[in-house]
């Protein structure tokens, strides 16, 4: 993870700890699979996006989630970083 990706990773783990306690946080790592390792289903993933936006100011376009292949935590971090860069330009 790069220095710019670390705050995104911290925001994800913060939301999971506070709002999605059923997630398997003991297996949390950048390479952890969202569904198989962390036990996040599609509804939980949407909840994660909502809390990231409301509490951490990370804009998450609604239509972007549908088209992207999110398998691992690192995929989510890269996607969030790309969205923030696109919004900043």
N, CA, C and O atoms as CSV, one atom per row, in Angstrom:
chain,resi,resn,atom,element,x,y,z
A,1,UNK,N,N,0.835,-1.186,0.000
A,1,UNK,CA,C,0.000,0.000,0.000
A,1,UNK,C,C,0.878,1.248,0.000
A,1,UNK,O,O,1.906,1.307,0.675
A,2,UNK,N,N,0.454,2.226,-0.762
A,2,UNK,CA,C,1.187,3.483,-0.810
A,2,UNK,C,C,0.700,4.399,0.305
A,2,UNK,O,O,-0.298,4.116,0.967
A,3,UNK,N,N,1.417,5.495,0.502
A,3,UNK,CA,C,1.031,6.457,1.542
A,3,UNK,C,C,-0.349,7.053,1.297
A,3,UNK,O,O,-1.074,7.355,2.245
A,4,UNK,N,N,-0.708,7.221,0.050
A,4,UNK,CA,C,-2.027,7.786,-0.251
A,4,UNK,C,C,-3.144,6.758,-0.058
A,4,UNK,O,O,-4.302,7.130,0.130
A,5,UNK,N,N,-2.806,5.488,-0.105
A,5,UNK,CA,C,-3.813,4.444,0.071
A,5,UNK,C,C,-4.051,4.111,1.546
A,5,UNK,O,O,-5.110,3.583,1.887
A,6,UNK,N,N,-3.106,4.404,2.413
A,6,UNK,CA,C,-3.234,4.053,3.826
A,6,UNK,C,C,-4.443,4.707,4.500
A,6,UNK,O,O,-5.149,4.021,5.239
A,7,UNK,N,N,-4.719,6.002,4.283
A,7,UNK,CA,C,-5.926,6.592,4.899
A,7,UNK,C,C,-7.216,5.928,4.414
A,7,UNK,O,O,-8.178,5.817,5.174
A,8,UNK,N,N,-7.240,5.496,3.179
A,8,UNK,CA,C,-8.426,4.808,2.661
A,8,UNK,C,C,-8.603,3.464,3.352
A,8,UNK,O,O,-9.718,3.084,3.709
A,9,UNK,N,N,-7.514,2.756,3.536
A,9,UNK,CA,C,-7.556,1.475,4.240
A,9,UNK,C,C,-8.024,1.669,5.676
A,9,UNK,O,O,-8.818,0.880,6.189
A,10,UNK,N,N,-7.534,2.712,6.319
A,10,UNK,CA,C,-7.945,3.014,7.697
A,10,UNK,C,C,-9.425,3.372,7.762
A,10,UNK,O,O,-10.107,2.984,8.710
A,11,UNK,N,N,-9.931,4.099,6.780
A,11,UNK,CA,C,-11.346,4.461,6.750
A,11,UNK,C,C,-12.215,3.212,6.580
A,11,UNK,O,O,-13.265,3.096,7.212
A,12,UNK,N,N,-11.785,2.297,5.744
A,12,UNK,CA,C,-12.542,1.059,5.530
A,12,UNK,C,C,-12.622,0.252,6.818
A,12,UNK,O,O,-13.702,-0.193,7.206
A,13,UNK,N,N,-11.502,0.064,7.473
A,13,UNK,CA,C,-11.504,-0.736,8.703
A,13,UNK,C,C,-12.290,-0.029,9.810
A,13,UNK,O,O,-12.930,-0.692,10.626
A,14,UNK,N,N,-12.254,1.294,9.848
A,14,UNK,CA,C,-13.027,2.050,10.831
A,14,UNK,C,C,-14.522,1.798,10.646
A,14,UNK,O,O,-15.230,1.516,11.613
A,15,UNK,N,N,-14.998,1.896,9.417
A,15,UNK,CA,C,-16.424,1.675,9.142
A,15,UNK,C,C,-16.803,0.228,9.448
A,15,UNK,O,O,-17.858,-0.021,10.032
A,16,UNK,N,N,-15.975,-0.711,9.071
A,16,UNK,CA,C,-16.288,-2.110,9.354
A,16,UNK,C,C,-16.397,-2.353,10.856
A,16,UNK,O,O,-17.319,-3.030,11.309
A,17,UNK,N,N,-15.477,-1.814,11.617
A,17,UNK,CA,C,-15.499,-2.011,13.071
A,17,UNK,C,C,-16.745,-1.414,13.712
A,17,UNK,O,O,-17.375,-2.039,14.566
A,18,UNK,N,N,-17.094,-0.205,13.296
A,18,UNK,CA,C,-18.184,0.509,13.962
A,18,UNK,C,C,-19.574,0.157,13.449
A,18,UNK,O,O,-20.540,0.211,14.210
A,19,UNK,N,N,-19.691,-0.203,12.174
A,19,UNK,CA,C,-21.023,-0.366,11.600
A,19,UNK,C,C,-21.335,-1.771,11.067
A,19,UNK,O,O,-22.499,-2.114,10.859
A,20,UNK,N,N,-20.324,-2.555,10.854
A,20,UNK,CA,C,-20.545,-3.900,10.317
A,20,UNK,C,C,-19.810,-4.929,11.187
A,20,UNK,O,O,-18.874,-5.580,10.724
A,21,UNK,N,N,-20.231,-5.068,12.430
A,21,UNK,CA,C,-19.517,-5.948,13.360
A,21,UNK,C,C,-19.553,-7.415,12.946
A,21,UNK,O,O,-18.756,-8.209,13.446
A,22,UNK,N,N,-20.455,-7.793,12.050
A,22,UNK,CA,C,-20.506,-9.172,11.609
A,22,UNK,C,C,-19.395,-9.512,10.609
A,22,UNK,O,O,-19.197,-10.682,10.280
A,23,UNK,N,N,-18.678,-8.509,10.131
A,23,UNK,CA,C,-17.554,-8.746,9.220
A,23,UNK,C,C,-16.436,-9.458,9.976
A,23,UNK,O,O,-16.226,-9.220,11.165
A,24,UNK,N,N,-15.732,-10.318,9.282
A,24,UNK,CA,C,-14.629,-11.084,9.869
A,24,UNK,C,C,-13.354,-10.233,9.886
A,24,UNK,O,O,-12.472,-10.411,9.046
A,25,UNK,N,N,-13.267,-9.318,10.839
A,25,UNK,CA,C,-12.129,-8.393,10.879
A,25,UNK,C,C,-10.808,-9.064,11.230
A,25,UNK,O,O,-9.745,-8.516,10.941
A,26,UNK,N,N,-10.856,-10.217,11.836
A,26,UNK,CA,C,-9.609,-10.921,12.164
A,26,UNK,C,C,-8.861,-11.321,10.889
A,26,UNK,O,O,-7.663,-11.601,10.932
A,27,UNK,N,N,-9.561,-11.346,9.770
A,27,UNK,CA,C,-8.947,-11.713,8.490
A,27,UNK,C,C,-8.683,-10.497,7.605
A,27,UNK,O,O,-8.318,-10.645,6.438
A,28,UNK,N,N,-8.870,-9.285,8.161
A,28,UNK,CA,C,-8.719,-8.061,7.373
A,28,UNK,C,C,-7.260,-7.853,6.972
A,28,UNK,O,O,-6.356,-7.904,7.807
A,29,UNK,N,N,-7.052,-7.620,5.689
A,29,UNK,CA,C,-5.743,-7.322,5.107
A,29,UNK,C,C,-6.009,-6.808,3.698
A,29,UNK,O,O,-7.085,-7.056,3.153
A,30,UNK,N,N,-5.065,-6.103,3.098
A,30,UNK,CA,C,-5.292,-5.618,1.732
A,30,UNK,C,C,-5.658,-6.736,0.751
A,30,UNK,O,O,-6.446,-6.520,-0.170
A,31,UNK,N,N,-5.096,-7.909,0.942
A,31,UNK,CA,C,-5.371,-9.011,0.015
A,31,UNK,C,C,-6.597,-9.843,0.403
A,31,UNK,O,O,-6.932,-10.804,-0.290
A,32,UNK,N,N,-7.263,-9.488,1.495
A,32,UNK,CA,C,-8.447,-10.232,1.932
A,32,UNK,C,C,-9.581,-10.087,0.919
A,32,UNK,O,O,-9.829,-9.001,0.396
A,33,UNK,N,N,-10.253,-11.185,0.656
A,33,UNK,CA,C,-11.404,-11.171,-0.248
A,33,UNK,C,C,-12.615,-10.645,0.513
A,33,UNK,O,O,-12.878,-11.058,1.643
A,34,UNK,N,N,-13.342,-9.739,-0.108
A,34,UNK,CA,C,-14.467,-9.085,0.556
A,34,UNK,C,C,-15.542,-10.081,0.982
A,34,UNK,O,O,-16.032,-10.016,2.109
A,35,UNK,N,N,-15.904,-10.984,0.111
A,35,UNK,CA,C,-16.970,-11.927,0.432
A,35,UNK,C,C,-16.444,-13.145,1.180
A,35,UNK,O,O,-16.930,-13.458,2.267
A,36,UNK,N,N,-15.481,-13.821,0.626
A,36,UNK,CA,C,-15.029,-15.089,1.197
A,36,UNK,C,C,-14.286,-14.931,2.520
A,36,UNK,O,O,-14.482,-15.739,3.428
A,37,UNK,N,N,-13.442,-13.915,2.650
A,37,UNK,CA,C,-12.643,-13.748,3.871
A,37,UNK,C,C,-13.331,-12.870,4.910
A,37,UNK,O,O,-13.334,-13.186,6.100
A,38,UNK,N,N,-13.915,-11.762,4.448
A,38,UNK,CA,C,-14.518,-10.806,5.388
A,38,UNK,C,C,-16.016,-11.020,5.591
A,38,UNK,O,O,-16.616,-10.388,6.460
A,39,UNK,N,N,-16.619,-11.893,4.809
A,39,UNK,CA,C,-18.043,-12.218,4.904
A,39,UNK,C,C,-18.949,-11.020,4.620
A,39,UNK,O,O,-19.989,-10.855,5.256
A,40,UNK,N,N,-18.541,-10.181,3.653
A,40,UNK,CA,C,-19.357,-9.034,3.249
A,40,UNK,C,C,-20.222,-9.426,2.062
A,40,UNK,O,O,-19.712,-9.817,1.013
A,41,UNK,N,N,-21.535,-9.319,2.235
A,41,UNK,CA,C,-22.420,-9.563,1.100
A,41,UNK,C,C,-22.681,-8.230,0.396
A,41,UNK,O,O,-22.127,-7.205,0.792
A,42,UNK,N,N,-23.508,-8.236,-0.630
A,42,UNK,CA,C,-23.730,-7.024,-1.424
A,42,UNK,C,C,-24.388,-5.911,-0.613
A,42,UNK,O,O,-24.067,-4.739,-0.807
A,43,UNK,N,N,-25.296,-6.254,0.284
A,43,UNK,CA,C,-25.948,-5.241,1.123
A,43,UNK,C,C,-24.932,-4.613,2.075
A,43,UNK,O,O,-24.924,-3.397,2.267
A,44,UNK,N,N,-24.091,-5.433,2.660
A,44,UNK,CA,C,-23.064,-4.917,3.574
A,44,UNK,C,C,-22.077,-4.014,2.827
A,44,UNK,O,O,-21.611,-3.011,3.367
A,45,UNK,N,N,-21.772,-4.374,1.602
A,45,UNK,CA,C,-20.868,-3.551,0.800
A,45,UNK,C,C,-21.491,-2.189,0.530
A,45,UNK,O,O,-20.799,-1.172,0.579
A,46,UNK,N,N,-22.778,-2.159,0.247
A,46,UNK,CA,C,-23.468,-0.878,0.053
A,46,UNK,C,C,-23.466,-0.060,1.345
A,46,UNK,O,O,-23.285,1.157,1.305
A,47,UNK,N,N,-23.665,-0.711,2.475
A,47,UNK,CA,C,-23.595,-0.018,3.763
A,47,UNK,C,C,-22.206,0.564,3.980
A,47,UNK,O,O,-22.064,1.681,4.478
A,48,UNK,N,N,-21.199,-0.185,3.610
A,48,UNK,CA,C,-19.817,0.293,3.721
A,48,UNK,C,C,-19.638,1.566,2.902
A,48,UNK,O,O,-19.067,2.540,3.393
A,49,UNK,N,N,-20.117,1.569,1.666
A,49,UNK,CA,C,-20.000,2.752,0.807
A,49,UNK,C,C,-20.728,3.956,1.404
A,49,UNK,O,O,-20.205,5.071,1.389
A,50,UNK,N,N,-21.926,3.731,1.925
A,50,UNK,CA,C,-22.699,4.833,2.511
A,50,UNK,C,C,-21.936,5.444,3.682
A,50,UNK,O,O,-21.823,6.667,3.770
A,51,UNK,N,N,-21.422,4.628,4.566
A,51,UNK,CA,C,-20.696,5.143,5.732
A,51,UNK,C,C,-19.367,5.799,5.339
A,51,UNK,O,O,-18.954,6.780,5.958
A,52,UNK,N,N,-18.705,5.267,4.327
A,52,UNK,CA,C,-17.466,5.902,3.855
A,52,UNK,C,C,-17.760,7.313,3.345
A,52,UNK,O,O,-16.984,8.242,3.567
A,53,UNK,N,N,-18.877,7.451,2.671
A,53,UNK,CA,C,-19.238,8.769,2.139
A,53,UNK,C,C,-19.678,9.719,3.249
A,53,UNK,O,O,-19.213,10.856,3.315
A,54,UNK,N,N,-20.563,9.260,4.111
A,54,UNK,CA,C,-21.111,10.126,5.156
A,54,UNK,C,C,-20.094,10.491,6.236
A,54,UNK,O,O,-20.073,11.629,6.706
A,55,UNK,N,N,-19.270,9.557,6.624
A,55,UNK,CA,C,-18.378,9.779,7.756
A,55,UNK,C,C,-16.955,10.157,7.378
A,55,UNK,O,O,-16.242,10.780,8.166
A,56,UNK,N,N,-16.544,9.783,6.179
A,56,UNK,CA,C,-15.156,10.043,5.782
A,56,UNK,C,C,-15.054,10.933,4.549
A,56,UNK,O,O,-13.956,11.209,4.066
A,57,UNK,N,N,-16.204,11.383,4.039
A,57,UNK,CA,C,-16.205,12.293,2.901
A,57,UNK,C,C,-15.707,11.681,1.610
A,57,UNK,O,O,-15.293,12.397,0.698
A,58,UNK,N,N,-15.744,10.354,1.525
A,58,UNK,CA,C,-15.280,9.681,0.316
A,58,UNK,C,C,-16.457,9.506,-0.633
A,58,UNK,O,O,-17.331,8.668,-0.413
A,59,UNK,N,N,-16.465,10.296,-1.671
A,59,UNK,CA,C,-17.557,10.254,-2.630
A,59,UNK,C,C,-17.556,8.919,-3.358
A,59,UNK,O,O,-16.518,8.447,-3.825
A,60,UNK,N,N,-18.724,8.326,-3.445
A,60,UNK,CA,C,-18.869,7.033,-4.089
A,60,UNK,C,C,-20.005,7.126,-5.101
A,60,UNK,O,O,-21.171,7.082,-4.705
A,61,UNK,N,N,-19.706,7.254,-6.394
A,61,UNK,CA,C,-20.761,7.329,-7.393
A,61,UNK,C,C,-21.599,6.051,-7.394
A,61,UNK,O,O,-21.053,4.948,-7.380
A,62,UNK,N,N,-22.922,6.199,-7.410
A,62,UNK,CA,C,-23.822,5.044,-7.357
A,62,UNK,C,C,-23.578,4.040,-8.481
A,62,UNK,O,O,-23.502,2.835,-8.240
A,63,UNK,N,N,-23.459,4.534,-9.688
A,63,UNK,CA,C,-23.322,3.626,-10.821
A,63,UNK,C,C,-21.946,2.975,-10.914
A,63,UNK,O,O,-21.790,1.977,-11.618
A,64,UNK,N,N,-20.961,3.509,-10.229
A,64,UNK,CA,C,-19.619,2.952,-10.307
A,64,UNK,C,C,-19.520,1.600,-9.622
A,64,UNK,O,O,-18.747,0.744,-10.050
A,65,UNK,N,N,-20.282,1.403,-8.582
A,65,UNK,CA,C,-20.219,0.157,-7.823
A,65,UNK,C,C,-20.687,-1.025,-8.661
A,65,UNK,O,O,-20.129,-2.118,-8.562
A,66,UNK,N,N,-21.689,-0.816,-9.468
A,66,UNK,CA,C,-22.283,-1.900,-10.243
A,66,UNK,C,C,-21.301,-2.444,-11.280
A,66,UNK,O,O,-21.206,-3.658,-11.465
A,67,UNK,N,N,-20.577,-1.563,-11.951
A,67,UNK,CA,C,-19.737,-2.005,-13.056
A,67,UNK,C,C,-18.360,-2.487,-12.663
A,67,UNK,O,O,-17.670,-3.088,-13.486
A,68,UNK,N,N,-17.939,-2.249,-11.449
A,68,UNK,CA,C,-16.583,-2.610,-11.060
A,68,UNK,C,C,-16.531,-3.972,-10.394
A,68,UNK,O,O,-17.442,-4.369,-9.669
A,69,UNK,N,N,-15.453,-4.668,-10.656
A,69,UNK,CA,C,-15.250,-5.992,-10.095
A,69,UNK,C,C,-14.456,-5.853,-8.800
A,69,UNK,O,O,-13.229,-5.750,-8.819
A,70,UNK,N,N,-15.157,-5.852,-7.699
A,70,UNK,CA,C,-14.518,-5.723,-6.394
A,70,UNK,C,C,-14.413,-7.091,-5.758
A,70,UNK,O,O,-15.417,-7.676,-5.350
A,71,UNK,N,N,-13.208,-7.595,-5.676
A,71,UNK,CA,C,-12.992,-8.901,-5.075
A,71,UNK,C,C,-12.259,-8.799,-3.742
A,71,UNK,O,O,-12.572,-9.522,-2.796
A,72,UNK,N,N,-11.287,-7.903,-3.675
A,72,UNK,CA,C,-10.419,-7.809,-2.497
A,72,UNK,C,C,-10.443,-6.397,-1.914
A,72,UNK,O,O,-10.885,-5.448,-2.561
A,73,UNK,N,N,-9.965,-6.282,-0.691
A,73,UNK,CA,C,-9.874,-4.977,-0.036
A,73,UNK,C,C,-9.031,-4.039,-0.887
A,73,UNK,O,O,-9.388,-2.874,-1.064
A,74,UNK,N,N,-7.921,-4.530,-1.414
A,74,UNK,CA,C,-7.047,-3.674,-2.220
A,74,UNK,C,C,-7.750,-3.172,-3.478
A,74,UNK,O,O,-7.458,-2.068,-3.937
A,75,UNK,N,N,-8.661,-3.946,-4.042
A,75,UNK,CA,C,-9.457,-3.485,-5.200
A,75,UNK,C,C,-10.324,-2.297,-4.793
A,75,UNK,O,O,-10.452,-1.318,-5.530
A,76,UNK,N,N,-10.907,-2.404,-3.619
A,76,UNK,CA,C,-11.753,-1.326,-3.099
A,76,UNK,C,C,-10.933,-0.066,-2.855
A,76,UNK,O,O,-11.374,1.033,-3.189
A,77,UNK,N,N,-9.750,-0.214,-2.279
A,77,UNK,CA,C,-8.874,0.933,-2.006
A,77,UNK,C,C,-8.493,1.624,-3.314
A,77,UNK,O,O,-8.562,2.849,-3.415
A,78,UNK,N,N,-8.096,0.850,-4.300
A,78,UNK,CA,C,-7.704,1.422,-5.595
A,78,UNK,C,C,-8.884,2.144,-6.236
A,78,UNK,O,O,-8.723,3.224,-6.804
A,79,UNK,N,N,-10.060,1.550,-6.144
A,79,UNK,CA,C,-11.257,2.164,-6.710
A,79,UNK,C,C,-11.608,3.465,-6.001
A,79,UNK,O,O,-11.919,4.463,-6.650
A,80,UNK,N,N,-11.560,3.457,-4.681
A,80,UNK,CA,C,-11.829,4.679,-3.917
A,80,UNK,C,C,-10.828,5.777,-4.269
A,80,UNK,O,O,-11.201,6.939,-4.434
A,81,UNK,N,N,-9.565,5.401,-4.382
A,81,UNK,CA,C,-8.538,6.384,-4.728
A,81,UNK,C,C,-8.812,6.974,-6.110
A,81,UNK,O,O,-8.709,8.186,-6.303
A,82,UNK,N,N,-9.158,6.125,-7.060
A,82,UNK,CA,C,-9.458,6.604,-8.417
A,82,UNK,C,C,-10.653,7.548,-8.415
A,82,UNK,O,O,-10.628,8.580,-9.086
A,83,UNK,N,N,-11.702,7.205,-7.665
A,83,UNK,CA,C,-12.878,8.077,-7.585
A,83,UNK,C,C,-12.527,9.432,-7.002
A,83,UNK,O,O,-12.998,10.461,-7.488
A,84,UNK,N,N,-11.701,9.441,-5.962
A,84,UNK,CA,C,-11.336,10.718,-5.322
A,84,UNK,C,C,-10.500,11.570,-6.291
A,84,UNK,O,O,-10.679,12.786,-6.354
A,85,UNK,N,N,-9.607,10.947,-7.032
A,85,UNK,CA,C,-8.788,11.681,-8.010
A,85,UNK,C,C,-9.653,12.240,-9.131
A,85,UNK,O,O,-9.430,13.364,-9.583
A,86,UNK,N,N,-10.643,11.464,-9.587
A,86,UNK,CA,C,-11.518,11.929,-10.659
A,86,UNK,C,C,-12.371,13.109,-10.190
A,86,UNK,O,O,-12.594,14.053,-10.947
A,87,UNK,N,N,-12.839,13.059,-8.960
A,87,UNK,CA,C,-13.646,14.153,-8.433
A,87,UNK,C,C,-12.810,15.409,-8.210
A,87,UNK,O,O,-13.326,16.521,-8.317
A,88,UNK,N,N,-11.539,15.243,-7.904
A,88,UNK,CA,C,-10.656,16.377,-7.660
A,88,UNK,C,C,-10.273,17.086,-8.957
A,88,UNK,O,O,-9.920,18.265,-8.940
A,89,UNK,N,N,-10.343,16.361,-10.099
A,89,UNK,CA,C,-9.935,16.995,-11.357
A,89,UNK,C,C,-11.038,17.770,-12.005
A,89,UNK,O,O,-10.839,18.356,-13.068
